[in-house]
Amino acid sequence: METRQNQMIKQFLPALAAAAILTTVVTGVAAEDAPPNRTLGFVVKDWMPAVYESKFIDECPAGLNISNDEIWWRGLTKEERSEKTLDGLITTLDRWFVAKNRGPNGEDVCINPEVIDDDPPLLTVEGATSFGVNLDGNVDGSATLKSCKHENFTSPAGVPGIDNQLYRLIGCIYGFRDQGVIEINANEMRRTSGLAMILIEITDVDDARNDEDVTVTFYRSVDQFPLDSSGQVLPFSSYRIDYKDDGPRYGDSIKGSIVDGVLQAGSGDVRLPYYGNYNYLHPVIRDMQIRLEITEDGTNAQGSVAGYYDLEQYLYHTGGLGPVITTGNFSCPAFFEAAKRMADGYPDPETGECTHISSAFEVNAFAAFIVHPDQTSEMETAER
């Protein structure tokens, strides 16, 4: 009679074989002969704009921006305000569907931001300090072949020449600041839906702590985050990459190195997936640079991404935020006008207007096994 132990061994053999194949493919050689961490993989959990905030909001001397809702009701007479808000009993969220249609002919001013000129204009950052990197190679903000004239920042560590016009644009908007709902909501939607999750694969790794030549490739996952009983992301889970027509839908690479566990790579143009606040995007971040500090046990990586963000894509995203704007507190027409004025990357050869905006983002990622289609088929064969 077969023992319980033998039954268990037979039950788990396919899974063990699949795991062995995955280990072999991930490391690039047989598991017993493989150098550690031949390939490193991470899945991005949080992607937030890098917003430098002083203790007393000194970077915004005129304060934070008022909301679209407030601009709307300020333009009403006392009687109209009482009628349209039921003396304030209709919530800001429910008023959104009326407040947004304040164009001269009732247009939605977030979908059509150029139909009116808002007064007051958008309040923007006036401070001199910002996170980010020097993207255009100069420290005085003068125009170059790939940048328009703008005012540079200095980093908190004292490094001059920082380009981060996105921070200048959004830094005085409550919804984009620390604990602001816009990006927190976007991260939560990715976490719970599994949509547009970014995978970072580091290959040609001879030493996980120090390697002068590695390749960093960005993919999209088709799998959701596996969570523990408390709702936290489990590290070292497996994620399949998104493939289309026998190739990855995403897959741009940049070269880099690892020094004392810190990955630095770039620059290069990288197309990324994006989903958040019910918006889908496929932005290209030009001249992307990435810096990730990898923990010694390899379970987590935190750092930053910088580059020139496609302005048209970004304005499409912010214009489509919908009711989220009610807690984000900004005016779409004023935002649109300021963004056009502050764009500083890649001038249009005909108009001279810049088409991209310098940006920096904070990234938090967990270790992941990134599974390619050939690995999936080998695992399925092992299971059979």
C-alpha positions as CSV (number, residue, x, y, z in Angstrom):
1,M,0.0,0.0,0.0
2,E,1.3,3.4,-1.0
3,T,2.3,5.5,2.0
4,R,1.0,9.0,2.7
5,Q,4.6,10.4,2.2
6,N,4.9,8.8,-1.3
7,Q,1.5,10.3,-2.3
8,M,2.6,13.7,-1.2
9,I,5.9,13.4,-3.2
10,K,4.0,12.4,-6.3
11,Q,1.5,15.3,-5.8
12,F,4.2,17.9,-5.6
13,L,6.7,16.6,-8.2
14,P,5.3,18.6,-11.1
15,A,5.5,21.9,-9.1
16,L,9.0,21.1,-8.0
17,A,10.1,20.3,-11.6
18,A,8.5,23.6,-12.8
19,A,10.3,25.5,-10.1
20,A,13.6,23.9,-11.1
21,I,13.1,24.9,-14.7
22,L,12.2,28.4,-13.7
23,T,15.3,28.7,-11.6
24,T,17.5,27.4,-14.5
25,V,16.0,29.8,-17.0
26,V,16.1,32.8,-14.6
27,T,19.7,32.3,-13.8
28,G,20.7,31.5,-17.3
29,V,22.6,28.3,-16.5
30,A,22.0,25.1,-14.5
31,A,20.9,26.0,-11.0
32,E,23.7,24.1,-9.3
33,D,26.4,25.9,-11.4
34,A,24.8,29.3,-11.6
35,P,26.4,32.4,-10.1
36,P,23.9,34.1,-7.7
37,N,21.3,36.4,-9.2
38,R,22.3,36.0,-12.9
39,T,19.1,37.8,-13.6
40,L,17.3,40.1,-11.2
41,G,13.7,40.9,-11.5
42,F,11.4,43.5,-9.8
43,V,7.7,44.5,-10.1
44,V,6.9,48.1,-9.4
45,K,4.3,48.6,-6.7
46,D,4.4,52.4,-6.2
47,W,5.2,55.1,-8.8
48,M,4.8,58.6,-7.5
49,P,6.0,62.0,-8.8
50,A,9.0,63.2,-6.8
51,V,7.6,66.3,-5.0
52,Y,9.9,68.1,-2.7
53,E,8.0,69.5,0.3
54,S,9.2,71.9,2.9
55,K,7.8,71.9,6.4
56,F,5.8,75.1,5.9
57,I,5.2,74.9,2.1
58,D,7.7,77.6,1.5
59,E,8.0,76.4,-2.1
60,C,4.4,77.7,-2.6
61,P,4.5,81.2,-1.1
62,A,0.9,82.0,-2.3
63,G,-0.4,78.8,-0.9
64,L,-2.0,75.8,-2.7
65,N,-4.3,75.9,-5.6
66,I,-8.1,76.2,-5.3
67,S,-10.3,73.6,-6.9
68,N,-12.3,73.5,-10.1
69,D,-15.4,73.3,-7.9
70,E,-14.5,76.5,-6.0
71,I,-13.8,78.4,-9.2
72,W,-17.2,77.3,-10.5
73,W,-19.2,78.3,-7.5
74,R,-17.3,81.6,-7.1
75,G,-18.7,82.5,-10.6
76,L,-22.3,82.1,-9.5
77,T,-24.6,84.6,-7.9
78,K,-25.6,83.9,-4.3
79,E,-29.0,82.8,-5.5
80,E,-27.5,80.4,-8.2
81,R,-25.1,79.0,-5.7
82,S,-27.9,78.3,-3.2
83,E,-30.0,76.6,-5.9
84,K,-27.2,74.5,-7.6
85,T,-25.7,73.3,-4.4
86,L,-28.8,73.1,-2.2
87,D,-27.1,75.4,0.2
88,G,-24.1,73.2,0.2
89,L,-25.9,69.9,0.8
90,I,-24.8,68.5,-2.5
91,T,-21.3,67.2,-2.0
92,T,-18.3,68.4,-4.0
93,L,-18.1,65.0,-5.7
94,D,-21.7,65.1,-6.8
95,R,-21.3,68.7,-8.0
96,W,-18.4,67.7,-10.2
97,F,-20.7,66.7,-13.1
98,V,-22.1,70.3,-13.2
99,A,-19.0,72.2,-12.2
100,K,-16.8,70.8,-15.0
101,N,-19.2,72.1,-17.7
102,R,-18.4,75.8,-17.2
103,G,-17.2,76.6,-20.7
104,P,-19.0,79.5,-22.6
105,N,-21.3,77.0,-24.2
106,G,-21.4,74.5,-21.4
107,E,-18.3,72.6,-22.5
108,D,-16.4,70.3,-20.2
109,V,-13.3,72.4,-19.4
110,C,-11.2,69.4,-18.6
111,I,-11.8,67.7,-22.0
112,N,-11.6,71.1,-23.7
113,P,-9.3,73.2,-21.5
114,E,-8.6,75.9,-24.1
115,V,-12.2,77.2,-24.3
116,I,-11.6,79.5,-21.4
117,D,-8.8,81.4,-19.7
118,D,-9.0,80.8,-15.9
119,D,-8.5,83.5,-13.4
120,P,-6.6,83.0,-11.1
121,P,-3.8,81.2,-13.1
122,L,-2.3,78.1,-11.7
123,L,0.0,78.6,-8.6
124,T,3.3,76.9,-9.3
125,V,6.4,76.1,-7.4
126,E,8.7,79.1,-6.7
127,G,11.2,77.3,-4.5
128,A,14.8,76.5,-5.7
129,T,15.0,72.9,-4.4
130,S,13.8,69.8,-6.2
131,F,14.5,66.1,-6.6
132,G,15.6,65.0,-10.0
133,V,18.6,64.9,-12.3
134,N,20.3,67.1,-14.9
135,L,18.8,66.0,-18.1
136,D,20.0,68.6,-20.6
137,G,23.6,68.8,-19.5
138,N,23.8,72.4,-18.4
139,V,23.3,74.1,-15.0
140,D,22.0,77.5,-16.0
141,G,18.7,76.5,-17.7
142,S,19.6,77.9,-21.1
143,A,18.2,76.4,-24.2
144,T,19.9,73.4,-25.9
145,L,19.2,71.3,-29.0
146,K,16.8,69.2,-26.9
147,S,15.5,71.7,-24.3
148,C,13.8,75.1,-24.0
149,K,15.0,77.8,-21.7
150,H,13.8,77.2,-18.1
151,E,14.8,77.8,-14.5
152,N,16.9,74.9,-13.0
153,F,16.6,73.6,-9.4
154,T,19.3,72.5,-6.9
155,S,18.9,69.1,-5.3
156,P,18.5,68.7,-1.5
157,A,22.1,67.5,-1.5
158,G,23.3,70.7,-3.2
159,V,23.7,69.4,-6.8
160,P,22.9,72.2,-9.3
161,G,21.3,71.9,-12.7
162,I,18.3,69.8,-11.7
163,D,15.6,69.6,-14.4
164,N,12.1,68.8,-13.0
165,Q,9.5,71.1,-14.5
166,L,6.8,68.6,-13.7
167,Y,7.4,69.3,-10.0
168,R,7.2,73.1,-10.8
169,L,3.8,72.4,-12.4
170,I,2.2,70.1,-9.8
171,G,4.0,71.0,-6.6
172,C,1.4,73.4,-5.4
173,I,-1.6,71.1,-6.1
174,Y,-2.8,69.3,-3.0
175,G,-3.7,66.1,-4.9
176,F,-0.2,65.6,-6.1
177,R,1.6,66.2,-2.8
178,D,2.3,63.8,0.0
179,Q,-0.9,61.9,0.8
180,G,-2.7,63.5,-2.1
181,V,-5.3,61.2,-3.6
182,I,-4.4,61.4,-7.3
183,E,-1.3,59.2,-7.3
184,I,-2.3,57.1,-4.2
185,N,-5.5,56.2,-6.0
186,A,-3.6,55.3,-9.2
187,N,-1.2,53.0,-7.3
188,E,-4.1,51.4,-5.5
189,M,-5.9,50.7,-8.7
190,R,-2.9,49.0,-10.2
191,R,-2.4,47.0,-7.0
192,T,-6.0,45.7,-7.0
193,S,-6.5,45.3,-10.8
194,G,-3.1,44.1,-12.0
195,L,-3.4,46.5,-14.9
196,A,-0.3,48.2,-16.4
197,M,2.1,46.8,-13.8
198,I,5.7,47.5,-14.7
199,L,8.4,44.8,-14.6
200,I,12.1,45.6,-14.4
201,E,14.5,42.9,-15.5
202,I,18.2,43.3,-15.0
203,T,20.3,40.8,-17.0
204,D,24.0,40.0,-17.5
205,V,24.5,40.2,-13.7
206,D,27.7,38.6,-12.6
207,D,27.6,40.0,-9.1
208,A,24.3,41.3,-7.6
209,R,26.1,43.9,-5.5
210,N,28.8,45.1,-7.9
211,D,28.7,44.8,-11.7
212,E,29.9,47.4,-14.1
213,D,27.9,46.3,-17.1
214,V,24.2,45.2,-16.9
215,T,21.1,45.6,-19.1
216,V,17.8,46.9,-17.7
217,T,14.6,46.0,-19.6
218,F,11.1,47.2,-18.9
219,Y,8.0,45.0,-19.5
220,R,4.4,44.9,-18.6
221,S,3.0,42.1,-16.4
222,V,-0.2,40.2,-17.2
223,D,-0.5,38.9,-13.7
224,Q,-1.7,40.6,-10.5
225,F,0.2,41.0,-7.2
226,P,0.0,37.9,-5.0
227,L,-0.8,39.3,-1.5
228,D,-0.4,37.9,2.0
229,S,-3.2,37.6,4.5
230,S,-2.6,41.3,5.5
231,G,-2.8,42.6,2.0
232,Q,0.9,43.1,1.5
233,V,2.7,42.2,-1.8
234,L,4.6,38.9,-1.6
235,P,8.2,39.2,-2.9
236,F,9.7,36.6,-5.3
237,S,6.4,35.9,-7.0
238,S,6.2,35.0,-10.7
239,Y,4.9,37.4,-13.3
240,R,4.4,36.7,-17.0
241,I,5.2,39.4,-19.4
242,D,2.7,40.8,-22.0
243,Y,3.3,39.4,-25.5
244,K,1.8,40.4,-28.8
245,D,2.5,39.0,-32.2
246,D,5.3,36.8,-31.0
247,G,7.1,39.7,-29.3
248,P,6.8,41.6,-26.0
249,R,4.4,44.5,-26.1
250,Y,6.9,46.5,-24.1
251,G,10.6,45.7,-23.9
252,D,12.8,48.8,-24.2
253,S,16.3,48.5,-22.6
254,I,19.0,50.8,-21.2
255,K,22.5,50.0,-20.1
256,G,23.7,50.4,-16.5
257,S,25.8,49.2,-13.6
258,I,25.5,48.1,-10.0
259,V,27.7,49.6,-7.4
260,D,27.4,48.5,-3.7
261,G,23.9,47.3,-4.4
262,V,22.8,50.5,-6.2
263,L,21.6,50.1,-9.8
264,Q,22.1,53.2,-12.0
265,A,21.1,53.0,-15.7
266,G,20.4,55.2,-18.7
267,S,19.9,57.2,-20.5
268,G,17.5,56.0,-23.2
269,D,14.0,56.2,-24.5
270,V,11.6,53.8,-22.7
271,R,8.0,53.2,-23.5
272,L,6.0,52.2,-20.4
273,P,2.5,51.0,-19.6
274,Y,0.3,53.2,-17.4
275,Y,-3.1,52.7,-15.8
276,G,-4.6,54.7,-13.0
277,N,-7.7,56.7,-12.2
278,Y,-9.5,54.9,-15.1
279,N,-6.9,56.1,-17.7
280,Y,-4.7,53.9,-19.9
281,L,-1.5,55.4,-21.4
282,H,1.6,54.2,-23.2
283,P,4.0,57.1,-22.6
284,V,7.5,57.2,-23.8
285,I,9.9,58.7,-21.3
286,R,12.8,60.1,-23.2
287,D,16.4,60.1,-21.9
288,M,15.2,58.0,-19.0
289,Q,17.6,57.4,-16.1
290,I,16.9,55.0,-13.2
291,R,18.5,54.6,-9.8
292,L,17.5,51.8,-7.5
293,E,18.9,50.8,-4.1
294,I,18.5,47.1,-3.8
295,T,18.3,45.6,-0.3
296,E,21.0,43.1,0.7
297,D,18.5,40.2,0.7
298,G,17.2,41.3,-2.7
299,T,13.6,41.4,-1.7
300,N,13.0,45.1,-2.3
301,A,14.3,48.1,-4.4
302,Q,13.6,51.8,-3.9
303,G,14.8,54.7,-5.9
304,S,13.9,57.1,-8.7
305,V,13.2,57.5,-12.4
306,A,13.9,60.7,-14.3
307,G,13.4,61.7,-17.9
308,Y,11.4,63.8,-20.3
309,Y,7.7,62.9,-20.1
310,D,5.6,63.2,-23.3
311,L,3.5,66.3,-22.5
312,E,0.5,65.4,-24.8
313,Q,0.2,62.0,-23.0
314,Y,0.5,63.7,-19.6
315,L,-2.2,66.3,-20.3
316,Y,-4.5,63.5,-21.7
317,H,-4.0,61.8,-18.4
318,T,-4.7,64.8,-16.2
319,G,-7.6,66.0,-18.3
320,G,-9.3,62.6,-17.9
321,L,-9.0,62.3,-14.2
322,G,-12.7,63.1,-13.8
323,P,-14.2,63.2,-10.3
324,V,-10.7,62.6,-8.8
325,I,-10.0,66.3,-9.6
326,T,-12.5,67.2,-6.9
327,T,-10.1,66.1,-4.2
328,G,-7.0,67.0,-6.3
329,N,-7.8,70.7,-6.2
330,F,-6.8,72.2,-9.5
331,S,-8.3,73.9,-12.5
332,C,-7.9,72.1,-15.8
333,P,-7.7,75.2,-18.1
334,A,-5.1,76.8,-15.7
335,F,-3.2,73.5,-15.5
336,F,-3.2,73.1,-19.3
337,E,-1.9,76.7,-19.8
338,A,0.9,76.3,-17.3
339,A,2.0,72.9,-18.6
340,K,2.4,74.3,-22.1
341,R,4.4,77.2,-20.8
342,M,6.7,75.0,-18.6
343,A,7.4,72.2,-21.0
344,D,11.2,72.2,-21.5
345,G,12.1,69.1,-23.5
346,Y,12.4,68.4,-27.2
347,P,11.3,71.5,-29.1
348,D,9.0,71.1,-32.1
349,P,11.1,71.9,-35.2
350,E,8.3,74.0,-36.7
351,T,6.9,75.9,-33.7
352,G,9.8,75.8,-31.4
353,E,7.5,74.8,-28.5
354,C,8.7,72.0,-26.3
355,T,6.8,68.8,-26.5
356,H,8.1,67.1,-23.3
357,I,8.4,68.1,-19.7
358,S,11.3,67.1,-17.4
359,S,10.2,64.9,-14.6
360,A,11.2,62.7,-11.7
361,F,9.4,59.9,-10.0
362,E,9.9,57.8,-6.8
363,V,9.7,54.1,-7.3
364,N,9.1,51.2,-4.9
365,A,9.5,47.6,-6.2
366,F,9.5,44.1,-5.0
367,A,11.6,41.2,-6.2
368,A,10.0,39.1,-8.9
369,F,10.5,36.1,-11.2
370,I,9.8,37.5,-14.7
371,V,8.5,34.7,-16.8
372,H,8.9,34.8,-20.6
373,P,6.7,32.7,-22.9
374,D,9.4,30.0,-23.5
375,Q,9.7,29.6,-19.8
376,T,5.9,29.2,-19.4
377,S,5.8,26.4,-22.0
378,E,8.7,24.6,-20.3
379,M,6.9,24.9,-16.9
380,E,3.7,23.5,-18.5
381,T,5.6,20.6,-20.0
382,A,7.2,19.9,-16.6
383,E,3.8,19.9,-14.9
384,R,2.5,17.4,-17.4
